[in-house]
Amino acid sequence: MEKANVVITGASSGIGKALSLKFCQDGKSKVLGIARREERLKELKRQCSESFEYLDLDLSNPSSAEKVRDYVAEKFSPLGILVNNAGYGLYKGVLEMNTEEVINMTNVNFVVPILLIKELSPYMEKGSMVVNVLSGGVFVLMTKLPLYGATKMAFHYASEALKRELKTKGIDVLNVYPGVVETEFHERAGGIQTLKGLSPEEVAKAIYDSIKKRKKNLFIPWYLRLAKLIFGPALPSFF
Ligand SMILES: NC(=O)c1ccc[n+]([C@@H]2O[C@H](COP(=O)([O-])OP(=O)(O)OC[C@H]3O[C@@H](n4cnc5c(N)ncnc54)[C@H](OP(=O)(O)O)[C@@H]3O)[C@@H](O)[C@H]2O)c1
């Protein structure tokens, strides 16, 4: 992989933290990590030193995308890789969620990632990449995490469209569809704390390798590809 400036959202834990460490320790990349828990970001800074910078931002606020853009324009351009990884779910029915919960989750999982692509793509040159962390669950109805599934499905749809739009600027898009990963995600969502799955390090390595190979999709574990083939909307282009 070439020397690159990399923006990673959700860098404070789980997949985003593991991926930040992978990039900041490869001796070529510089990472701008974004999340709310500043202590965790400071700890990453201690581990990575010069190759890690951070912004503590709440991505449920749409204006956060402009703050990231201003930082990138001033200190982090050209941007080689944008990883839209921040996201969360709530084990609640749609009708059980209050207005704030609906708006905040939609903003973090769908609206702000789109705004970040819009705001940051002008600072990305030909050959750069956008990586969108979606979910293997988008191809089935996640009845325990319904709004989460809807936001990820919306992002999947937009990401398919963006693959075409960004291609005209020479920017590639990698869609990542993970299965269960052993992070803080499920506990924070109010769900099962003991779900067995992949480690965040395994997922981060697979994302890193897929970026290097310029893949368009990453299903991890691989058999989630079958879920897309069997249940997933093919989204043929229509007009
Ligand atoms: N774990 C799984 O089984 C699984 C499966 C499929 C897909 N995914 C997806 O993988 C991605 C990473 O999740 P993970 O499993 O690594 O979970 P995680 O450990 O809970 O990490 C989530 C990250 O998102 C950040 N985030 C959440 N809300 C935010 C907000 N309002 N503003 C800024 N940052 C925010 C968190 O940072 P702060 O709280 O510090 O702000 C944290 O760094 C998510 O998009 C998730 O949907 C996870």
The ligand as an SDF file (V2000), in Angstrom:
LIG
                    3D

 48 52  0  0  0  0  0  0  0  0999 V2000
  -19.7460   -5.9630   16.3370 N   0  0  0  0  0  0  0  0  0  0  0  0
  -20.4940   -6.5470   15.3940 C   0  0  0  0  0  0  0  0  0  0  0  0
  -20.9950   -7.7000   15.5780 O   0  0  0  0  0  0  0  0  0  0  0  0
  -20.7330   -5.8340   14.0880 C   0  0  0  0  0  0  0  0  0  0  0  0
  -21.3190   -6.5870   13.0370 C   0  0  0  0  0  0  0  0  0  0  0  0
  -21.5570   -5.9600   11.8240 C   0  0  0  0  0  0  0  0  0  0  0  0
  -21.2210   -4.6250   11.6480 C   0  0  0  0  0  0  0  0  0  0  0  0
  -20.6630   -3.9100   12.6740 N   0  0  0  0  0  0  0  0  0  0  0  0
  -20.3350   -2.4930   12.4380 C   0  0  0  0  0  0  0  0  0  0  0  0
  -18.9610   -2.2890   12.6700 O   0  0  0  0  0  0  0  0  0  0  0  0
  -18.7420   -0.9060   13.0050 C   0  0  0  0  0  0  0  0  0  0  0  0
  -17.8250   -0.8240   14.2260 C   0  0  0  0  0  0  0  0  0  0  0  0
  -18.5110   -1.3930   15.3480 O   0  0  0  0  0  0  0  0  0  0  0  0
  -17.7620   -2.2490   16.4700 P   0  0  0  0  0  0  0  0  0  0  0  0
  -18.2980   -3.6160   16.4160 O   0  0  0  0  0  0  0  0  0  0  0  0
  -16.2970   -2.0340   16.3780 O   0  0  0  0  0  0  0  0  0  0  0  0
  -18.3980   -1.5970   17.7910 O   0  0  0  0  0  0  0  0  0  0  0  0
  -17.7950   -0.6420   18.9320 P   0  0  0  0  0  0  0  0  0  0  0  0
  -16.6050   -1.2740   19.5500 O   0  0  0  0  0  0  0  0  0  0  0  0
  -18.9630   -0.3060   19.7840 O   0  0  0  0  0  0  0  0  0  0  0  0
  -17.2990    0.6390   18.1270 O   0  0  0  0  0  0  0  0  0  0  0  0
  -18.1840    1.6200   17.6470 C   0  0  0  0  0  0  0  0  0  0  0  0
  -17.4090    2.9010   17.3860 C   0  0  0  0  0  0  0  0  0  0  0  0
  -18.3320    3.8900   16.8640 O   0  0  0  0  0  0  0  0  0  0  0  0
  -18.1450    5.0870   17.5980 C   0  0  0  0  0  0  0  0  0  0  0  0
  -19.3740    5.8670   17.7040 N   0  0  0  0  0  0  0  0  0  0  0  0
  -20.5990    5.4300   18.0790 C   0  0  0  0  0  0  0  0  0  0  0  0
  -21.4460    6.4650   18.1770 N   0  0  0  0  0  0  0  0  0  0  0  0
  -20.7200    7.5790   17.8720 C   0  0  0  0  0  0  0  0  0  0  0  0
  -21.0260    8.9700   17.8380 C   0  0  0  0  0  0  0  0  0  0  0  0
  -22.2400    9.4490   18.1450 N   0  0  0  0  0  0  0  0  0  0  0  0
  -20.0380    9.8390   17.4930 N   0  0  0  0  0  0  0  0  0  0  0  0
  -18.8020    9.3850   17.2150 C   0  0  0  0  0  0  0  0  0  0  0  0
  -18.4550    8.0910   17.2270 N   0  0  0  0  0  0  0  0  0  0  0  0
  -19.4130    7.2030   17.5710 C   0  0  0  0  0  0  0  0  0  0  0  0
  -17.6940    4.6320   18.9880 C   0  0  0  0  0  0  0  0  0  0  0  0
  -16.9440    5.6770   19.6060 O   0  0  0  0  0  0  0  0  0  0  0  0
  -17.3960    6.5490   20.8890 P   0  0  0  0  0  0  0  0  0  0  0  0
  -18.4410    5.7840   21.6230 O   0  0  0  0  0  0  0  0  0  0  0  0
  -16.1270    6.7590   21.6360 O   0  0  0  0  0  0  0  0  0  0  0  0
  -17.9210    7.8190   20.2960 O   0  0  0  0  0  0  0  0  0  0  0  0
  -16.7810    3.4710   18.6410 C   0  0  0  0  0  0  0  0  0  0  0  0
  -15.4910    3.9270   18.3690 O   0  0  0  0  0  0  0  0  0  0  0  0
  -20.1270   -0.3050   13.2350 C   0  0  0  0  0  0  0  0  0  0  0  0
  -20.5130    0.4430   12.1140 O   0  0  0  0  0  0  0  0  0  0  0  0
  -21.0260   -1.5230   13.3900 C   0  0  0  0  0  0  0  0  0  0  0  0
  -22.3420   -1.2540   12.9780 O   0  0  0  0  0  0  0  0  0  0  0  0
  -20.4120   -4.5040   13.8800 C   0  0  0  0  0  0  0  0  0  0  0  0
  1  2  1  0
  2  3  2  0
  2  4  1  0
  4  5  1  0
  4 48  2  0
  5  6  2  0
  6  7  1  0
  7  8  2  0
  8  9  1  0
  8 48  1  0
  9 10  1  0
  9 46  1  0
 10 11  1  0
 11 12  1  0
 11 44  1  0
 12 13  1  0
 13 14  1  0
 14 15  2  0
 14 16  1  0
 14 17  1  0
 17 18  1  0
 18 19  2  0
 18 20  1  0
 18 21  1  0
 21 22  1  0
 22 23  1  0
 23 24  1  0
 23 42  1  0
 24 25  1  0
 25 26  1  0
 25 36  1  0
 26 27  1  0
 26 35  1  0
 27 28  2  0
 28 29  1  0
 29 30  1  0
 29 35  2  0
 30 31  1  0
 30 32  2  0
 32 33  1  0
 33 34  2  0
 34 35  1  0
 36 37  1  0
 36 42  1  0
 37 38  1  0
 38 39  2  0
 38 40  1  0
 38 41  1  0
 42 43  1  0
 44 45  1  0
 44 46  1  0
 46 47  1  0
M  CHG  2   8   1  16  -1
M  END
$$$$
